Amino acid sequence: MADFQPSETVAKVSSIFIYPVKSCRGIPVSQAPLTPTGFRWDRQWLVVNYKGRAYTQRVEPKLALVEVELPEEALVEGWEPTQSSHMVLKAPGMHVLKVSLTKPHEITDGVSVWEWSGSALDEGLEASQWFTDYLGKPSRLVRFNAASETRAVEPEYAHGHRVMFADEYPFLLLSQGSMDALNKYITEPIPVNRFRPNILVEGCEPFSEDLWKEIKISKFLFQGVKLCSRCKVPSINQETGVAGPEPNEALQKIRSDKILRPTKKQQGKIYFGQNIVWKDYHTEGKGKIIQVGDPIYVLQKVSSSDEAAA
């Protein structure tokens, strides 16, 4: 593993995305406040079935068509919602749903996402009816209850870190170079929203983010913890909710563990992007915010993707 002095910018942040409701449409933003569990508002809400199990695009691809809007001031550091602050949801054939950003009082037990289960804050009957009507099956909208619950990431990869309703890690980083390289293998190029990253960077070589073990974004220290293995969601067109063969077929040819990690145990996985955690989140002070245009410095990297954790 090689160490570097952070004197040279290797890339810069070109886009930032947050996904307030898990599996619903993301919001491109020019800046976002950092929290230990990810960008503020990211994957704070979850749609669940009548048993409290999470709905994701894997089983409900229609969620891709739910547009989410937050007030502009919600992305200002330190901003707190008032009674008139709302998240706005829109979907084909549905009336506009407004969800208050102040914390609901109702708590619901038995909410589960993947291996985790616990209690969550229930957003009430109107939101429940909206998603029930839209998906055509009993549904509820719940919010992560940070006051009483924690959801740890895999300790062998990033001990002590946690998330809200994100799949595995607080942040997903991807480079435009990797997108461009992948699109050369696909007849019809696909947009980055198929991969649902939080941070898109530009200016580096394709797939160089695979190797980043420790980076600085602006003045903040992040650790690359694990290559992101991809499920069927990238195959779902985020404009139509319809799945197709790409990009997963192309990824199988150029980004499988057989190709990237020939010396490791083969699990039939495909990889695209790097999961990262914010290392120095406990430091005091203001200005904990990432902006489009922020420089990226590599402090430590491995020599090949075969060496990277995955």
Buried (B, 14 or more C-beta within 10 A) or exposed (E): EEEBEBEEBBBBBBBBBBBBBBBBBBBEBEBBBBBBBBBBBBBBBBBBBEEBBBBBBBEBBBBBBBBBBBBEEBBEEEBEBEEEBBBEBBBEEBEEBEBBBEEBEEBBEEBBBEEBBBBBBBBBEEBBBBBBBBBEEEBBBBBBBBEEBEBEBBEEBBEEBBBBBBBBBBBBBBBBBBBEBBBEBBEEEBEBBBBBBBBBBBBBEBBBBBBBBBBBBBBBBBBBBBBBBBBEBBBBBBEEBEBEEBBBEBBBEBBBBBBBBEEBEEEEBBBBBBBBBBBEBEEEEEEBBBEBEBBBBBBBBBEEBBBBBB
